[in-house]
Amino acid sequence: MLTIQAKKFDTISSSGTVALFCTQEQINNNSFIPQQLSDVFAIINTKTFKAKPNTYFFAALKDRPSILLVGLGNQKDITPETLRNAASVIVTACSDKSISEIYIVLPEINSITDSARCIAEGVYLANYAFNRYKTQKEETNSLLQKAILLCNDPQQLSPILKEVEIVCSNTLLCRDLVNETTENANPVTIAKLAKKIAAQSKIKCTVYSKKDIEKMKMGLLLAVSRGSMYPPQLIVMRYTGAPSKKESIAFVGKGITFDTGGINLKPSGHIETMRTDMAGAAACIYAINAIAHMKLPVNVYAVIPLAENMISHTAYKPGDVFTAYNGKTVEIGNTDAEGRLILADALAFTEKTLKPKVIVDIATLTGACIVSFGEIVAAYLTNDEQVSTVLSKASESTGEKIWRMPLYKEYNEEIKSDIADIINVPAVRNAGTIIGATFLKNFVENTPWAHIDIAGTSWYSKKRGYNPKNATGFGVRLLYEFVKNIALQ
């Protein structure tokens, strides 16, 4: 377990390793070197190091601290993401050199508190491995155990480091859940996990069974789960951080624990990672957990519909028509557009029953989102300008990139059905991400709402900066920051 602390320079051990950041401008004049380390640098030749982004220089010394230099590139190009990614280089270097404890000199860029937050986030998020099923644990053994941020006023950084630890540890737990196998992450086990998490926090958790869902007439959630041995579940988690207020914020997370595509079966090359189709649900569970542990003064719901989209003789079929929670009838144009179906029932339930002042749903909804943005950016669509502003601010703060797409009324024509009120997928497949959100809009009538499509950002095909290959935990920090911004308004 990684611990990150802030201490003064005089705590540096002569046998330790000190990491410093430098720009391409600073490497030429050594202006990045603190006075406390000037004698060490007097015996190091750094002329070959160009300080390019994502590069490092290491000098192992005897009877003096070893030195790790990390490049930041050009001063004018530095952003908070630059610092997070540079911090991830520290983790990589420590793994390469079998270093378990590192001292870090904070760069003098913007405020020291901003730098500390970004560096701590980068170290925490990069220091991750999912090897639960490996018999050899070398990767875990090589993880960093302790990072010490060097500064003149450690007390100033304590609340920041506490928040970073809580939010980032929940991001890592989200990664674990998304990486998990379907044997251990199915509708039943995830519902049990949510109750366990709630019991350890000040969160109330209600799990609705298949019988409850039948009584509630959630025809879409029931339809999607028909082919599976696992019954559907509906989780409602509630954190009450402002008991004197009636207003609340609701997250709704798509929880398809495995998506075969149903009768419209996914082909090889697309089906192998479909255990990750519950990344939105995982983000909601761990975002509300982080909010509760930080005791934010706000009331929050996390509503999570869970189902497995499987093939069997009882599975739902193209051409079927089902009635949603809000009474609308839906024709099934394609069984592989199941996520919007379970979200539809959950959204309608959330608005009618919980009555939040704002709803944000998050889902691995469309392959079209990956076509548009790849794995770098999530799409979002909203019916409210203020929600858009707060979401954009949260994205900028966290580095979890989102981009707004339109919800023009003309798209409503695309989901009209010949035999029902609407169809989940039209015959002509254009504007896939927008069509998915347009469908969902039919189940939120009067509440400010945003839909975030994380189909690309939730799962990386390769390591990128502080995010590993496979599950990224995208959404935990974004949702947390979104709620924090509202709480502080």
N, C-alpha and C positions, 0 to 999 in steps of 0.2 A: 504494500500500500504506500503510495507516494505521499510524502508530507512536504509542504512548501511553507517556509518561514521567512521572516525578515529579520536581519541582524546587522550590527555595525561592522565596519571594515576590520576592526581589531580582533574579530572572531575567526579570521582566516587561519586555517591550520597550515603549517609549513609542508605537510604531506598531502594537502588537498589539491583540488583542481579549481581554477577560477576561469569562468567564461566571461568574455567581453564582446561587445558588438562594435563594429566600426563601419563607417561609410567609405566609399572609394576616395572621397576627399580627405577623410581623417587619416587613412592609412599612410598617406604621404607625409603628414606632419606630426603623427603620433598624438594628436590632440584628444584622442579617446582614452588615454592612459591616466587613471587616477594617481594622485601623488603617492598613495599608499603602495602602489605597485611599480613605481618608477625604477627601483633598483632591480626588480625582476626583469623588466623589459630591456634594461641596459645590457643584458647578456643574451638577448634573443634577436635573431635576424629574421625580420618579417618582410623583407624586400620582395620575396617571391609571391607573397599573398596579395591578390588584387581586390579583395573584399567584395566580390560579386555576390549577388543574392544566392542563398542556399549553398554556400561554400564555407568550409572552415579550415583553420590552420591550427595544428596542435604541437605544442612543445613540452615534452616531459623533462622535468628538472629534478635534480637531487638536492635535498635540504632546503628547497624552496617550493612554493606552490607551482604546479604545472599550469600551463596557460592554454586556453582554448579561445581562439578568435573566430567570430562568426560574422560573415559579410552581410551588409545591408544594402549594397548597391549605391546608387546616387541619392544624395540627401533629398532632392526635390521629389523623388518617386516614393518616398517612405509613407506608408499608410499603417493603420492598426493591423491589417492583415499581413503586412511585411514583417511586423514584429512577432506576430503569432507564428508565422512560418519560420522565421529565424530562430525562435525558441524551439521549434520542432527539430531544427538542425542540431541544437544542443543535445536533445534526446538521442538522435541518431549517432552523434559523435561519442556520447557516453556509452552507448551500446557497442559501438565499434571498438572502443578502448577499454571496455569492461569497467567503467566507472559507475559506482552506485550512489555517490554523493557529489554534488556540484555547488560551488559558489557562483553567483551570477551578479555581475555589475550591471545595474540598470542603465540603459542609454538615456542621455539627456535630450529626449525628443518629446515635445509638448510638455505636459506635467509629469512629474515622477510617479504620481498615482495612476495616470493613464498608461504609462509605460509598464508599470508593475502589473496592472490588470492584464494587459495583452501578453506579456511575457509569461505570467503564471498560467493563463489560459492555454497558450501554445504548448507549454511544457506538460500540463496536465492532460490535454487532449491527445498529444502525440505519444504519451507514455502508456500504450495500450497494446494488449495482445489477447486474442480469443483462441485459447488452445485447450479448452475443457476436454476435448476428446483426443488429445495427443498423449501418447504414453511417455514421450520425452519432453521435458518442460524447459528446454534451453532458452526459449524465447522469453518466458516469464522471468527466468533467473537473470536475464540481461537487462531487465527493466530498471529504470532509475528509482531509487528508494527515497532520496532526500534532495531537495533543492533549497538553497539559502539565498535569498535576494539581499544584496548588500546595499545599504543606504544609511543616511545620517539620522533618520528618524523612523526606526522600525515600527513604533507604535502607530504611526500614521497609516501604515499599510495593513494593519491587523483586520479591520472590517472588510477591506477589499479582498484579502486572501481568504477570509471565511466564506464570502459570497462565491468566489471563484471555485473553491473546493466543493461547496454544496451543488452549484449548478453544473459544474463539469463532471463531478462524480455521478450525477444523475444522467448526464449525457453518455458516460461510459456504460452505465447500467442499461440504458436504452439500446446501445450497440449490442450488448450481450444478448438481450431479448430478441432483437432482430436477427442476430447471427444464429440463434438457437434452432435446434431441429424441431420438426413438427411433432415428434414424439413427446417432446417436453414443452412445446409452445403451441398448444391447440386451444380452442375456445374454453374448454373446461379448466385447463391448467393456468391459463392467463387470468381467468376470473378468480381463481384461488390466489394467484400472485397479487392481484390488485387488492384483495381483501387483506392479505398479509402486509402489504405496503401501507395500507390505510391504518391498520392496527398499530403500526409503529410510528405513525404520524398523527397529527390532529385532523384526520380526514374521515368522514363518514362514507362508507361504501355499501351500496346495495347492488346485489346481483340478481337480475331477473332471469328465471329459467325458461325453458321452452314453453311450459304450461302458462307462465305469466305472459310471455310474448304472444301466445295464441289468444289469451284473454284480451290483450291490448290491441289485437287485430293488426299486427305488423306483418302484413302479407308478403312484403318484399324480402324482409330478413328471413322469414320462414321458407320462402321459395328457394333462396340461394343455398340454404343449409340442407335441403331435402336429400341430396345425394350422399351426405356424409354420415359416418358413424357417430360423429360428435354433434350433440345438440347445440343450437345457437344460444348465445348468452348476450345479455345487455347489461353492461356495467354502468352504474352512475356513481361517481365519486364527487364528494362535496367538501370543499375547504371553506370554513367560515372565519375569515380574518377580520371582518368588519361586521360584527353581529348587530350593530345598531343601524346598519344600512340594509335596505331591501334589494338594491341593485346587485346584479351578479354578471359575471362573464362566463361563457360556456365554450369549452373545447369539444369538438366532436371528431373522433379519430377512427378512420377505416381500419377494421380488424379482420381481414381475410387471412387466416392463418396458413392456408395453402390454396393456391389458385391454379387448378388444372386448365381453366378455361371452360370447364363443364362440357356439354355436348359439342360446343365449338372449341374443340381441344387445341391447346397451345402446341406448337411444334417443338422439336428438339432445338436447342439453342435459345429458347425463350422460357421454357418451363422449369429449368433446373434451379433457378434462384427464387421460385415463387413462394417459398416460405417467408420471404421478406415483405409480402403484401399486407402485413400488419404493422408496417413501420409508423404509420400515422397514429395507430392505437398506442404503440409503445411510446411515441413522443408525448402524447397526452398524459399517459400514466406518470411518466417521470417529470414532466413539466409541472404538474400539480403537486407532485411530491417535493420538488425543489421550492415551489412557492410556499408550501406549508412549512418546510424547514427554515425558510428565511422569514417566516411570519409576516408576509406582506399584508398590509391592511386593506384587504379586498376579498370579496366572496367569489369563489371559482367552482365551476362544475367541469368534470371530464366525463363525457358520455361516449361509451365505446361499444358499438355493435360488433359482435364476434361471430364468425361463421367460417366454414371450410367449403370451398367450391369444388365438389368432386363429381365424378361420373359414376352413375349406377342406374339400375332400372327405375329408381324413384326420383332421379335428378330432374330438375326443371328443364324445359325445352324451348327452343325458338318457336315463336307463335303463341306461346302461352300468354294469358292475361291474368294479372294479380292486382289486388286492391291494397293500396298503401295505407299507412296509419291515418293519413289525413283524408282518406276517402277517394283519392284519385286512382283511376285505373291505369295500369302500365302494361303495354305489350312488350314482350321480350323479343327484340330484334337479334340479339346475340347474347349467349350465356356468359361470354367472357367480358361483358360490361357489368359485372356483378357488384363491384365496389360502390357504384352510384346508387344501386338498389338498397343496399343495407344502410348507406348514409342517408338516403331519402327518408326512411322510416325514423332513423335516429334524429335527424334534423327536425322533422315535423313534431316528434315527441318532445324534443328539447324546447322548441318554441312554445308549444301549447301547454306543456306541463310545468316546465321549470321557469319559463318567462324571463330569460336573461335580457340584459340591455344590449348585449352584443354576442354574436355567435361566430366562432372561427372553426371551420372544419379543415382537417389536414389529412391528405390521402395520397397514396401511390396510385393515382387514378388512371392516367392515360399514357400509352406509349407515344402519343403525339407530342407530349411535353418533352420527352427525351429527344425526339426528332428536332424540336424547336430549339432546345437549350442544352442538350447533352446532359452531362452530370454536374455542371457548374452552377446552374441557376434553377430555382423553382419558379413556377408560374403562380400568379395569384390573380383572382378576380373578385370584385366586391361591388355591392350595391350602395356603398356609403363612402363619401370622401374623407370623413374624419377617421374612419377605420383604416383607410388606405394610408393616410398620413402617419398614423401611429405605427402601423406595420412597417412602413418604409423606414421610419426612424429606428425601429427595433432591428431591422435588417442591417442598417448601416452600423449600428453599435456592435452587433455580434459577428458580422462578416458572413452570416448565412444569407446568401444572395437570393433576392426575389425580384420578379419583373411582372408588372401589371399587364394583363390582357383584357380586351373589351368584353362587355356583356350587352351588346346592342340587342334591342327587341326583335330585330329582323331574324335573329337566330332561333327564335321560338318556332318559326315556321318549319324548321328542319326536324323538329322532334314530334311533329303531329303524326298521329297514328290513324289508320283507316278503321280500326276496330276498337280502339281504346282512347283514353284521354291523351296519352302521350306514349312514345316508344323510347326504350332505353338507348338504342342505337339506330340511326336512320340507315337506309339502304346505301345512300351516297355518303362516304366517309371523308368529309372535309372538315377542317377546323376542329379536330378531335378534342383538344383541350377545352376550347370554348363551348363545344356541344355538351361535354360532360358537366361543366359548370352551369350551363343553361338548364340542363335537366334538373340539377340540384336546386336551382332557384325556384322551381315549382313547389318546393317543400319548405320554403322560408317566406312567409307572407309579408310580415310587417317589421321584422327585426333587422337592424344593421348586421350585415353578415359578410364574411370573406371566406373564400375557398382557396386553399393552398395545395397545389399539385406537386408532390415531392417524388414523383416517379423516377426522376434521374438523380436527384441529390441524396436520396436515402441510402444509396448503394453504389460504391465506387468500383470500377473495374480495375483500378490500380491506386496505389498510394498517391495522395496529393497533399503536400504540406503536412499539416498536423492531423489530417484525416487519413485513416488507414484504408487499405483495400477492404472491400466488403462493407459492412454496416458502418454508417457515419454518425448516427444519432441526430441527424438533421431535424430541427424543429424544437428540440427541448430548449435550447438557449433562445431561439426566436420567440417562442410562446411565452417563456419566462419574462423576457425583456418587454414584450408587448403588454403583459399584465402589469409589470413594474411601472412602465410609463403611464398607464392609466391610473394606477394607484397613487402616483406622485403628482397627478394633475391638480 
